[in-house]
């Protein structure tokens, strides 16, 4: 190289370096997002840039830099395969087509820590789950992510380290849990999720004392519980008694009267896990007191004084006479009954009370006064139609006469030595009753009148119809004695009421796929409601299923996963409706497959449940987009030694395409909205595989593979032209790659044109010159396996003199390929 050429080269390099330095501040670079092993950056667009190169260099680390290339129309990109918790210097180079750097920018950021892993997740309370996980280097905190399996709940909880607890959860509910590490750079990817379930709630204990040595504990069933544990302890004692049961009722016997006991209840699920516990305290009923002394106090008003011995655990006492008179006392062991009338032969007993209830009455003590009429008269109806007039026993009585009168005028009476008189009573009537006691002196001067109204009659012709998915219409004929009808629809945990004076009722807002026990109860103001009416069972329509997920099984088959909120014998229908066609599938399970769906189509998918009762409302629809179709044909044509033109047919559903030529030497890729693409960086004499990705407007991608492509043989280099002594010309060249191709040499002179062909392996060719002193344009091109000469090898121009040097002088060199 001459001195002049070397000076020009140094000047060119100096100018280029000056331009790069001057342009370094023309572009901005910032970090958009980081993970444990990747970093996404964004930059401002630079005019004239045809590509961008991102280089991630670890700071204070011997690891090698990582880089990525992006097209000129991209302003955001990611660099992968980075190390966790590492500070990287991110460098952006904006380059033109000749790979000259137009502008450069740098920034620093730290990758997120490594992804932790969950070691154990468990629940001890019904509203929380505790997660134990491995702590990773560089993490300043961690995020616990909890999501219910049904998808109705999602939360993220910040914790300082392991273990961590997620709260505000639902009892006995499955959750997917994952953990992410956090530092100043950002958060890592979530760990591999684990599934855990919260424990059941504690039983809501209700304790009563039916007797002074017994405590009865009941509770409503706890959902998902299969076993209950109750532990009882006496107040002031350390001894405990534990009971396991699957029932919802436990009786503790042989307890001390008037003593406080505390009971702790715990529920267990089918997996043997204990839930929350709840403790209630209850006192047993007091023991029966003993009457110690009875005294009649004379005076203007006859009074009765009663004394008894105090008992343990009693808050108050009530003394009852056999004719219904009573007196009570709190804190004292005596009380007074006044007035005492008539000459009676009666008895008196004392009952102790506390918050658990009354004790058994004491043994009665007899006393006598003058006779009197019965104080209490009432009517009992142990079974429908069988009534009895009942009254208190009166001393010194030989017999009683009871009178019964019905509200329509019908009368009846009976004489008896007992204190009850049976009579036939019909539903829906009012009866007036009175009792006169008799002895040798005659009847009592007065008698109390008691009225009794029988319960309204039950309707016999109840009809139930399902008028909508969640509404039952109940109809019946009016019955005697009913002023109001109470209609109920009951199931395990819920009762729906409807009160009306008309013999028709609509019960709405019922639960779907639920069997309800429907009862029509007639009521009256005087007697109340007839609770003996027969119940009728009717089921509501099935619940609407919800589509959970839709996944592609094959090119034309998609599996739909949906909820099954109904009984096992429910049929489910999945319907996919497109613009031109409709597809359905049926199943009794939680999934079914839609088949023969064409590519590049969009469908609205809904789910419907059907039972013998009826059809559910359709569930919420979801949109299913099938993958775009692959182009039918792809054609690769080589334009230059390093550049090809790829064209393909349009495909339905595709908005953009990514075309890739892959070889052992590297690959070329382009992303375009067109059906053609001009691709560079092609290596000559190389076999390429042709792949194409069709992408829809929503990002749905289909991968397509096609027959491979072989690039043309390489054009030779170092071409020289010599003039030999025997008036011949020799053309010399050097072949690139394996020497397996024939070559054709063409000389185009001003006076004549010459051509010679050489076999594979040759690197020169001799041509007899017609005359000397001509200018030649020399083209040396390899011949492919198909016998076609490569057409884009560049020519060289030489001037050959008749005398002097035998080497041709180069006048012009053709453009060289990038390879």
C-alpha positions in Angstrom: 0.0 0.0 0.0 1.4 3.4 -1.0 2.0 6.3 1.4 -0.9 8.3 -0.1 -3.4 5.5 0.4 -2.3 4.9 4.0 -2.8 8.6 4.8 -6.3 8.5 3.3 -7.2 5.5 5.4 -6.0 7.1 8.7 -8.0 10.3 7.8 -11.2 8.1 7.2 -10.8 6.3 10.5 -10.3 9.5 12.4 -13.4 11.1 10.8 -15.5 7.9 11.6 -14.3 7.9 15.2 -15.1 11.6 15.6 -18.6 11.1 14.2 -19.2 8.2 16.7 -18.1 10.3 19.7 -20.1 13.2 18.6 -23.3 11.1 18.3 -23.0 9.2 21.6 -25.4 11.5 23.3 -28.0 11.5 20.5 -29.8 8.5 21.9 -31.3 7.7 25.4 -31.3 4.3 27.1 -33.3 3.1 30.2 -34.1 -0.2 31.9 -37.7 -1.2 31.5 -37.8 -4.4 33.5 -35.5 -7.0 35.1 -35.8 -10.6 36.2 -33.3 -13.0 37.6 -31.8 -13.9 34.2 -32.9 -11.2 31.9 -33.1 -7.4 31.5 -35.4 -5.5 29.2 -34.3 -2.0 28.0 -35.9 0.7 26.0 -34.4 3.5 23.9 -35.2 6.4 21.8 -35.3 6.0 18.0 -32.2 7.1 16.1 -32.6 8.5 12.6 -30.7 6.5 10.0 -30.1 3.4 12.3 -30.9 0.1 10.5 -30.1 -2.0 13.6 -29.4 -1.9 17.3 -27.0 -3.9 19.4 -27.4 -4.4 23.1 -24.4 -5.5 25.1 -24.8 -6.6 28.8 -21.4 -6.6 30.6 -21.2 -7.8 34.2 -19.6 -5.3 36.5 -16.9 -6.6 38.9 -17.3 -10.1 37.5 -15.2 -12.3 35.2 -18.2 -13.5 33.3 -18.4 -12.8 29.5 -20.7 -10.1 28.1 -24.0 -11.1 26.6 -25.4 -9.2 23.5 -28.5 -9.2 21.4 -29.3 -7.6 17.9 -32.6 -5.9 17.0 -33.9 -4.3 13.8 -34.0 -0.6 13.1 -37.8 -0.3 13.9 -37.4 -1.8 17.4 -37.1 0.5 20.5 -37.3 -2.2 23.2 -35.5 -5.5 23.6 -34.4 -8.1 26.2 -31.0 -9.7 26.9 -31.3 -13.1 28.4 -28.9 -15.7 30.0 -27.8 -13.2 32.7 -26.7 -14.0 36.2 -29.0 -13.3 39.2 -28.2 -10.4 41.6 -25.5 -9.0 39.4 -24.8 -5.4 38.3 -24.7 -5.1 34.5 -23.6 -2.2 32.3 -26.1 -2.1 29.5 -24.6 -0.6 26.2 -26.7 0.4 23.2 -25.1 0.8 19.7 -27.2 2.3 16.9 -25.7 1.1 13.6 -26.2 1.7 9.9 -26.3 -0.9 7.1 -22.5 -1.0 7.0 -22.4 -1.8 10.7 -20.9 1.6 11.5 -21.9 2.8 15.0 -24.0 6.0 14.7 -24.7 6.6 18.4 -24.1 4.9 21.7 -25.6 5.0 25.2 -25.0 3.2 28.5 -26.8 2.6 31.8 -26.4 0.3 34.8 -28.9 -1.9 36.6 -28.9 -5.0 38.9 -30.7 -8.2 38.0 -33.2 -9.6 40.4 -32.1 -12.3 42.9 -32.3 -16.0 42.1 -35.7 -17.7 42.2 -36.4 -19.2 45.7 -38.1 -22.5 46.1 -40.9 -23.4 48.5 -40.0 -26.2 51.0 -43.3 -26.5 52.8 -46.7 -24.8 53.0 -49.2 -25.6 55.7 -52.2 -24.1 57.5 -52.9 -24.0 61.2 -55.7 -21.4 61.1 -58.7 -21.4 58.8 -57.8 -18.0 57.4 -54.1 -18.3 56.8 -51.3 -20.4 55.3 -47.7 -20.4 56.4 -45.0 -20.9 53.7 -41.4 -22.1 54.4 -39.0 -21.4 51.6 -35.3 -21.2 50.8 -33.8 -17.7 51.1 -31.5 -16.6 48.3 -28.4 -14.4 48.2 -29.0 -10.7 47.6 -32.7 -10.7 48.4 -33.8 -7.8 50.6 -37.4 -9.1 50.9 -39.8 -11.7 49.5 -43.3 -11.7 48.0 -45.7 -14.5 48.8 -48.3 -14.9 46.0 -51.5 -16.7 46.8 -54.2 -17.5 44.2 -57.2 -19.7 44.8 -57.6 -22.7 42.5 -60.9 -21.4 41.3 -59.3 -18.0 40.4 -61.6 -15.9 42.6 -58.8 -14.7 44.9 -55.4 -13.3 44.4 -53.0 -11.6 46.8 -49.3 -10.7 47.2 -47.8 -10.4 50.7 -44.4 -8.8 51.4 -42.3 -10.7 54.0 -38.8 -10.2 55.3 -37.8 -13.9 55.2 -38.8 -17.5 55.7 -41.3 -18.5 57.0 -44.0 -16.1 55.8 -47.8 -16.2 56.4 -50.6 -15.3 53.9 -53.8 -14.2 55.8 -57.4 -13.2 55.0 -58.0 -16.6 53.3 -61.2 -18.7 53.1 -61.5 -21.8 55.3 -60.9 -25.2 53.6 -60.0 -23.7 50.3 -57.2 -24.8 47.9 -54.6 -22.1 47.1 -51.6 -22.1 44.7 -48.7 -20.4 46.4 -45.4 -19.2 45.0 -42.6 -16.9 46.3 -40.5 -14.2 44.6 -37.3 -12.7 45.8 -36.9 -8.9 45.7 -33.9 -6.5 45.6 -33.2 -2.9 44.4 -33.3 -4.2 40.8 -36.8 -5.7 41.0 -38.4 -9.1 41.6 -37.5 -12.5 40.4 -39.8 -14.9 38.5 -42.3 -16.7 40.8 -41.1 -20.0 42.1 -42.7 -23.3 41.1 -46.1 -23.1 42.7 -47.3 -25.5 45.4 -50.8 -26.1 46.4 -52.0 -26.0 50.0 -55.4 -26.0 51.7 -56.6 -24.0 54.7 -58.0 -25.9 57.7 -61.6 -26.0 58.6 -63.3 -23.5 61.0 -64.0 -24.4 64.6 -67.4 -25.8 65.6 -69.8 -23.2 67.0 -70.4 -24.9 70.3 -73.8 -24.5 72.1 -73.8 -25.9 75.6 -76.9 -26.6 77.7 -77.4 -28.5 81.0 -80.5 -30.8 80.7 -79.9 -32.2 84.2 -77.8 -31.3 87.2 -75.1 -33.9 86.3 -75.2 -33.5 82.6 -74.0 -31.0 80.0 -75.2 -31.4 76.4 -73.0 -29.8 73.7 -74.4 -29.3 70.2 -73.1 -27.5 67.1 -74.0 -27.0 63.5 -72.0 -29.2 61.1 -68.7 -27.7 60.0 -68.3 -27.8 56.3 -65.7 -30.4 55.2 -65.2 -31.7 58.7 -65.3 -35.5 59.3 -64.4 -35.7 63.0 -64.7 -33.5 66.1 -62.7 -33.5 69.3 -64.2 -32.1 72.5 -62.1 -31.7 75.7 -63.9 -30.8 79.0 -62.3 -29.6 82.2 -63.9 -28.7 85.5 -63.2 -25.2 86.8 -60.4 -25.2 89.4 -59.3 -28.7 88.3 -56.5 -30.0 86.1 -58.1 -33.2 85.0 -59.4 -33.4 81.4 -61.7 -35.6 79.5 -61.5 -35.8 75.7 -64.1 -37.2 73.3 -63.8 -37.8 69.5 -67.0 -38.0 67.5 -68.3 -37.7 64.0 -71.7 -36.6 65.3 -72.7 -32.9 66.1 -73.8 -33.6 69.6 -72.0 -34.9 72.7 -73.4 -35.5 76.2 -71.1 -35.3 79.2 -72.5 -37.3 82.2 -71.6 -37.9 85.8 -70.8 -34.2 86.4 -71.0 -32.3 89.7 -74.2 -30.3 90.1 -73.9 -26.5 90.2 -70.3 -26.6 88.8 -68.8 -24.7 85.9 -67.1 -26.7 83.1 -65.2 -25.4 80.1 -65.4 -27.3 76.8 -62.9 -26.8 73.9 -64.0 -28.0 70.4 -61.9 -28.7 67.4 -62.9 -30.0 63.9 -60.8 -32.4 61.7 -61.0 -32.7 57.9 -60.7 -35.8 55.9 -56.9 -35.5 55.6 -56.5 -35.6 59.4 -55.8 -31.9 59.9 -57.0 -30.1 63.0 -58.8 -26.8 62.4 -59.3 -23.8 64.7 -60.6 -24.4 68.2 -63.3 -22.7 70.2 -63.9 -22.9 74.0 -67.3 -22.3 75.8 -68.0 -22.6 79.5 -71.2 -23.9 81.1 -72.5 -24.5 84.6 -74.5 -27.6 85.4 -78.0 -27.2 86.9 -78.0 -26.9 90.7 -79.0 -29.9 92.9 -82.5 -30.2 94.3 -83.0 -28.2 97.6 -84.7 -29.7 100.6 -87.8 -28.0 102.2 -87.0 -27.6 105.9 -90.0 -25.7 107.3 -93.5 -24.6 106.2 -95.6 -22.1 108.3 -99.0 -20.7 107.7 -99.2 -17.1 109.0 -102.7 -16.1 110.3 -104.1 -12.6 109.8 -106.3 -10.6 107.6 -104.7 -12.3 104.6 -103.6 -15.9 104.9 -99.9 -16.3 103.9 -97.5 -19.3 103.6 -93.9 -19.1 104.7 -91.5 -21.7 103.1 -87.9 -22.4 104.2 -85.2 -24.5 102.5 -81.5 -25.4 102.7 -79.2 -23.5 100.2 -77.5 -25.6 97.4 -74.3 -25.1 95.4 -74.4 -23.1 92.2 -77.9 -21.7 92.7 -78.7 -18.1 91.7 -82.3 -18.1 92.8 -85.1 -20.3 94.1 -88.8 -20.7 93.3 -91.4 -22.3 95.6 -94.4 -23.8 93.9 -97.6 -25.0 95.4 -99.6 -27.8 93.8 -102.3 -25.3 92.7 -99.8 -23.1 90.8 -99.0 -20.4 93.4 -95.4 -19.5 93.8 -92.8 -17.3 95.3 -89.2 -16.7 94.6 -86.0 -15.6 96.3 -82.5 -14.5 95.4 -79.8 -14.7 98.1 -82.3 -15.8 100.8 -83.4 -19.3 101.8 -87.1 -18.5 102.3 -90.1 -16.8 100.6 -93.7 -16.0 101.3 -96.9 -17.0 99.3 -99.9 -14.8 99.7 -102.8 -14.9 99.6 -103.7 -18.5 100.2 -107.4 -19.1 99.6 -109.9 -21.9 100.0 -109.5 -25.0 102.3 -107.1 -26.9 100.2 -105.1 -30.1 100.8 -102.0 -29.2 98.8 -98.3 -29.6 98.6 -95.3 -27.3 98.0 -91.9 -27.9 96.4 -88.8 -25.7 95.9 -86.7 -25.5 92.7 -83.3 -23.9 92.5 -82.2 -22.0 89.3 -79.0 -20.8 87.7 -78.2 -19.8 84.1 -78.3 -23.5 83.0 -81.9 -23.8 84.1 -83.9 -25.2 87.0 -83.0 -28.1 89.2 -85.3 -31.0 89.9 -88.0 -29.9 92.3 -87.6 -30.8 96.0 -89.7 -33.5 97.5 -93.2 -32.0 98.0 -94.4 -31.1 101.5 -98.1 -31.3 102.1 -100.3 -28.6 103.7 -104.2 -28.2 104.0 -106.4 -25.1 103.7 -110.1 -24.7 102.8 -111.3 -26.0 99.4 -111.2 -23.9 96.2 -111.8 -24.3 92.5 -108.9 -25.3 90.2 -106.6 -22.4 89.4 -105.4 -23.6 86.0 -107.3 -25.1 83.1 -105.8 -25.8 79.8 -106.3 -27.9 76.7 -103.7 -30.3 75.2 -103.7 -31.8 71.8 -101.1 -34.6 71.7 -102.2 -35.5 68.2 -104.4 -33.9 65.6 -108.1 -34.3 66.5 -107.4 -35.7 70.0 -107.9 -32.9 72.6 -108.1 -33.0 76.4 -109.2 -30.5 78.9 -106.7 -30.6 81.8 -106.8 -28.8 85.1 -105.0 -28.7 88.4 -106.1 -31.2 91.0 -108.2 -29.7 93.8 -108.3 -31.3 97.3 -111.4 -32.7 98.9 -113.1 -33.2 95.5 -115.2 -36.2 94.6 -115.6 -35.5 90.8 -115.4 -32.8 88.2 -117.6 -31.7 85.4 -116.0 -30.2 82.3 -117.9 -28.2 79.7 -116.7 -27.8 76.0 -118.4 -25.4 73.5 -117.3 -25.0 69.9 -117.5 -21.6 68.1 -120.2 -22.9 65.8 -122.5 -23.7 68.8 -121.8 -27.4 69.2 -121.5 -28.4 73.0 -120.1 -31.3 74.9 -119.4 -32.3 78.6 -117.9 -35.0 80.7 -117.9 -36.1 84.4 -114.7 -37.5 85.8 -112.8 -38.1 88.9 -109.6 -37.4 87.0 -108.1 -34.0 86.1 -108.5 -34.5 82.4 -111.3 -34.8 80.0 -110.8 -36.0 76.4 -112.9 -34.7 73.4 -112.7 -34.7 69.6 -111.5 -31.4 68.2 -111.3 -30.5 64.5 -108.7 -28.3 63.0 -109.6 -24.6 62.4 -112.1 -24.2 65.3 -112.1 -22.3 68.7 -113.3 -24.2 71.8 -114.4 -22.6 75.2 -113.7 -24.9 78.2 -114.5 -24.6 81.9 -114.3 -27.1 84.9 -116.4 -27.2 88.0 -115.1 -29.4 90.9 -117.7 -31.1 93.2 -117.7 -32.6 96.7 -120.2 -33.3 99.3 -120.7 -29.5 99.7 -121.4 -28.9 96.1 -119.5 -27.2 93.3 -117.0 -24.3 93.6 -118.7 -21.0 93.4 -116.7 -19.8 90.4 -114.8 -21.4 87.5 -112.3 -20.1 85.0 -113.1 -20.2 81.3 -110.3 -21.0 78.9 -110.6 -20.8 75.1 -108.5 -23.0 72.8 -108.1 -22.6 69.1 -107.0 -25.6 67.1 -104.3 -25.2 64.5 -105.4 -24.4 60.9 -105.8 -27.4 58.6 -103.0 -28.4 56.3 -103.6 -27.9 52.5 -103.9 -31.2 50.6 -103.5 -30.2 47.0 -100.1 -28.5 46.9 -98.6 -28.1 43.5 -95.0 -26.9 42.8 -93.7 -25.7 39.4 -90.3 -24.5 38.3 -91.1 -21.2 36.5 -87.4 -20.2 36.0 -84.0 -21.5 36.8 -84.1 -20.2 40.4 -87.9 -19.7 41.1 -90.6 -22.1 42.4 -94.3 -21.3 42.1 -96.4 -23.1 44.8 -100.2 -23.2 44.7 -102.9 -24.8 46.9 -106.6 -24.5 47.9 -107.6 -22.2 50.9 -108.1 -24.1 54.3 -110.3 -23.4 57.3 -108.8 -21.4 60.1 -105.9 -20.0 58.1 -105.4 -16.3 58.1 -101.9 -16.4 56.7 -99.8 -18.9 54.8 -96.1 -19.3 55.5 -94.3 -21.1 52.7 -90.7 -22.2 53.1 -88.1 -23.8 50.8 -85.4 -25.4 53.0 -82.1 -27.0 52.2 -79.1 -27.8 54.4 -77.9 -24.3 55.3 -80.6 -22.0 54.0 -84.4 -21.4 54.4 -86.3 -19.2 52.0 -89.6 -17.7 53.4 -92.7 -16.4 51.7 -95.7 -15.1 53.8 -99.0 -14.2 52.1 -102.7 -14.4 52.7 -103.3 -15.7 49.2 -103.0 -19.5 48.4 -100.2 -19.0 46.0 -96.5 -18.1 46.5 -93.4 -17.7 44.4 -90.0 -18.5 46.0 -87.2 -16.9 44.1 -83.5 -16.4 44.4 -83.1 -20.1 45.2 -79.8 -21.9 44.8 -79.3 -23.7 41.5 -79.1 -27.5 41.3 -80.5 -27.8 44.8 -83.3 -30.0 46.2 -85.6 -27.9 48.4 -88.1 -29.2 50.9 -91.1 -27.0 50.3 -93.7 -26.7 53.1 -96.9 -24.7 53.2 -97.8 -23.9 56.8 -101.2 -22.3 57.6 -101.2 -19.8 60.5 -103.7 -18.0 62.6 -103.4 -15.2 65.1 -104.8 -17.2 68.0 -103.3 -20.6 67.5 -100.2 -19.9 65.6 -99.0 -22.1 62.8 -99.6 -25.8 62.0 -96.1 -27.3 61.8 -97.3 -30.8 61.1 -98.0 -30.2 57.4 -96.2 -32.6 55.0 -93.2 -31.3 53.1 -92.8 -31.6 49.3 -89.4 -32.0 47.6 -88.5 -30.2 44.4 -85.2 -29.5 42.7 -84.1 -26.3 40.9 -82.5 -26.1 37.5 -78.7 -26.8 37.3 -76.1 -24.2 37.9 -74.4 -22.5 35.0 -70.9 -23.8 34.4 -67.9 -21.5 33.9 -65.2 -22.0 31.3 -61.8 -22.1 33.1 -59.3 -22.7 30.3 -59.1 -23.6 26.6 -55.9 -25.3 25.4 -54.9 -26.5 21.9 -54.5 -30.3 21.7 -53.7 -30.6 17.9 -54.0 -28.5 14.8 -57.8 -28.6 14.8 -58.7 -29.8 18.3 -59.1 -27.7 21.5 -59.8 -29.0 25.0 -62.2 -26.9 27.0 -61.9 -27.1 30.8 -64.9 -25.9 32.8 -66.4 -26.0 36.3 -68.9 -28.8 37.2 -71.0 -27.2 40.0 -73.9 -29.7 39.7 -74.7 -33.3 40.7 -72.8 -36.1 39.0 -75.5 -37.0 36.4 -75.5 -33.5 34.8 -74.8 -33.2 31.1 -72.6 -30.3 29.9 -72.7 -28.9 26.4 -69.9 -26.7 25.1 -70.8 -24.6 22.0 -68.4 -22.7 19.9 -70.0 -20.2 17.5 -68.0 -18.7 14.7 -68.9 -16.3 11.9 -69.7 -19.1 9.4 -69.9 -22.4 11.5 -70.8 -23.8 14.9 -69.1 -26.7 16.8 -70.3 -28.5 19.9 -69.1 -31.2 22.3 -70.8 -32.9 25.2 -69.5 -34.3 28.5 -70.4 -35.3 32.0 -66.9 -34.6 33.2 -65.1 -31.2 33.6 -63.7 -31.1 30.0 -64.5 -31.9 26.5 -62.8 -31.4 23.1 -63.9 -29.3 20.2 -62.7 -30.9 17.0 -62.3 -29.9 13.3 -61.9 -26.2 14.1 -60.3 -24.5 11.1 -57.2 -22.4 11.5 -57.3 -18.6 11.5 -60.9 -18.5 13.0 -62.5 -16.9 16.0 -65.3 -18.5 18.1 -67.4 -17.4 21.0 -67.5 -20.4 23.4 -70.2 -20.9 26.1 -71.1 -23.8 28.5 -74.6 -25.0 29.4 -75.7 -27.7 32.0 -78.7 -29.9 31.5 -80.5 -32.3 33.9 -83.9 -34.0 34.0 -85.2 -30.9 35.9 -84.3 -28.4 33.2 -81.5 -26.4 31.5 -79.2 -23.9 33.2 -78.5 -20.4 32.1 -75.5 -20.2 29.7 -72.2 -19.5 31.5 -70.1 -16.5 30.7 -68.7 -16.7 27.2 -65.0 -16.8 26.3 -63.3 -16.1 23.0 -61.3 -18.9 21.3 -58.9 -17.9 18.6 -57.4 -20.8 16.5 -53.9 -20.5 15.3 -53.3 -18.7 12.0 -52.9 -20.9 8.9 -49.5 -21.7 7.5 -48.7 -20.3 4.0 -49.3 -22.9 1.3 -46.0 -22.2 -0.5 -42.6 -20.5 0.3 -40.0 -19.6 -2.4 -36.4 -18.6 -1.7 -34.5 -16.8 -4.5 -30.8 -15.7 -4.2 -30.3 -12.1 -5.3 -26.6 -11.7 -4.5 -24.0 -13.9 -3.0 -25.0 -12.7 0.5 -28.6 -11.8 0.0 -31.9 -13.7 -0.8 -35.5 -12.8 -1.4 -38.0 -15.0 0.4 -41.7 -14.9 -0.8 -44.7 -16.9 0.4 -48.4 -17.1 -0.1 -50.8 -15.2 2.2 -52.4 -17.2 5.0 -55.8 -16.7 6.8 -55.6 -15.2 10.3 -52.0 -14.1 10.0 -51.1 -10.4 10.4 -47.3 -10.7 10.5 -44.7 -13.3 9.7 -41.2 -14.3 11.1 -39.1 -16.0 8.4 -35.9 -17.8 9.5 -33.1 -19.4 7.4 -31.0 -21.6 9.6 -27.6 -23.2 8.9 -24.6 -24.5 10.9 -22.9 -21.1 10.1 -25.7 -19.0 11.6 -29.1 -17.8 10.7 -31.0 -14.9 9.1 -34.4 -13.8 10.3 -36.9 -11.1 9.4 -40.3 -10.0 10.9 -42.7 -8.4 8.4 -46.3 -7.6 7.7 -45.7 -8.4 4.0 -45.6 -11.8 2.2 -42.0 -11.3 1.1 -38.7 -10.4 2.8 -35.2 -9.5 1.6 -32.7 -11.2 3.9 -28.9 -10.6 4.1 -26.0 -12.3 5.9 -26.3 -15.4 3.7 -23.2 -17.6 3.5 -22.4 -19.0 0.0 -22.3 -22.7 -0.6 -24.4 -23.5 2.5 -27.6 -25.6 3.1 -30.3 -23.7 5.0 -33.5 -24.9 6.6 -36.5 -22.7 5.9 -38.9 -21.9 8.9 -41.8 -19.5 9.0 -44.0 -18.4 12.0 -47.4 -17.0 11.2 -48.6 -14.5 13.9 -52.2 -13.3 14.4 -53.1 -9.8 15.5 -53.5 -11.0 19.1 -50.1 -12.8 19.2 -51.3 -16.3 18.4 -48.5 -18.1 16.6 -48.3 -21.1 14.2 -44.9 -22.7 13.4 -44.4 -23.8 9.8 -41.5 -25.8 8.3 -40.6 -26.0 4.6 -38.1 -27.7 2.3 -34.5 -26.5 2.7 -32.6 -24.0 0.5 -29.0 -24.2 -0.7 -27.1 -21.0 -1.4 -25.0 -20.7 -4.6 -21.3 -21.6 -4.7 -18.9 -18.8 -3.6 -17.4 -16.4 -6.1 -13.6 -16.8 -6.3 -11.2 -14.1 -5.0 -7.6 -12.9 -5.8 -8.3 -12.8 -9.6 -5.2 -11.9 -11.7 -4.5 -11.6 -15.4 -1.1 -12.4 -16.9 0.3 -12.0 -20.5 2.6 -14.8 -21.3 5.5 -15.0 -23.8 3.6 -17.2 -26.3 1.0 -14.5 -26.9 -1.5 -16.1 -24.5 -3.3 -14.7 -21.5 -3.6 -16.6 -18.2 -6.3 -15.9 -15.7 -5.6 -17.0 -12.1 -8.0 -17.0 -9.1 -8.4 -18.5 -5.6 -11.5 -20.5 -4.7 -13.4 -20.2 -1.4 -14.6 -23.4 0.3 -14.4 -26.9 -1.1 -13.1 -27.0 -4.7 -16.0 -29.1 -6.1 -17.4 -26.7 -8.8 -16.4 -26.1 -12.4 -15.6 -22.5 -13.3 -16.3 -20.4 -16.4 -13.9 -17.5 -17.3 -15.2 -14.7 -19.5 -12.9 -12.0 -21.0 -14.6 -9.0 -22.6 -12.2 -6.9 -24.7 -12.7 -4.0 -26.9 -11.6 -6.0 -29.8 -12.8 -9.5 -29.0 -14.4 -11.7 -26.3 -13.0 -14.9 -24.9 -14.4 -17.8 -22.8 -12.8 -20.9 -21.2 -14.2 -23.5 -18.9 -12.2 -25.4 -16.2 -12.9 -28.5 -14.2 -13.3 -28.7 -10.5 -10.1 -28.0 -8.6 -8.5 -25.8 -11.2 -7.4 -22.3 -10.3 -6.3 -20.9 -13.7 -7.2 -20.8 -17.3 -5.1 -19.9 -20.5 -6.6 -18.0 -23.4 -4.9 -17.4 -26.8 -4.9 -13.6 -27.4 -5.7 -12.4 -30.9 -3.9 -9.1 -30.5 -2.0 -7.4 -27.7 -2.5 -4.1 -26.0 -6.2 -4.5 -25.2 -8.4 -3.7 -22.1 -10.3 -6.7 -20.7 -13.2 -7.1 -18.2 -12.6 -10.4 -16.5 -15.4 -12.4 -14.8 -14.7 -15.8 -13.1 -17.9 -17.6 -11.9 -18.4 -21.1 -10.5 -21.0 -23.4 -12.1 -23.6 -24.9 -9.8 -24.6 -28.6 -9.5 -27.5 -27.8 -11.8 -25.1 -26.6 -14.6 -26.1 -22.9 -14.2 -23.4 -20.3 -13.9 -23.5 -18.0 -10.9 -24.6 -14.6 -12.3 -23.6 -12.2 -9.7 -19.8 -12.6 -9.4 -18.2 -9.1 -9.8 -15.9 -8.3 -12.8 -12.3 -7.1 -12.7 -10.9 -4.7 -15.5 -7.3 -5.1 -16.7 -5.1 -3.3 -19.2 -2.6 -5.6 -21.0 0.4 -4.0 -22.8 2.4 -5.5 -25.7 5.8 -4.7 -24.2 7.2 -4.4 -20.7 5.8 -6.2 -17.7 3.8 -9.3 -18.4 1.3 -8.6 -15.6 -2.0 -6.8 -16.4 -2.6 -3.5 -14.7 -5.7 -3.2 -12.7 -7.9 -0.4 -13.8 -11.0 -1.1 -11.8 -12.1 -3.7 -9.2 -15.7 -4.7 -9.0 -17.6 -4.4 -5.7 -16.8 -7.1 -3.3 -19.4 -9.2 -1.5 -19.7 -8.8 2.3 -18.5 -12.4 2.5 
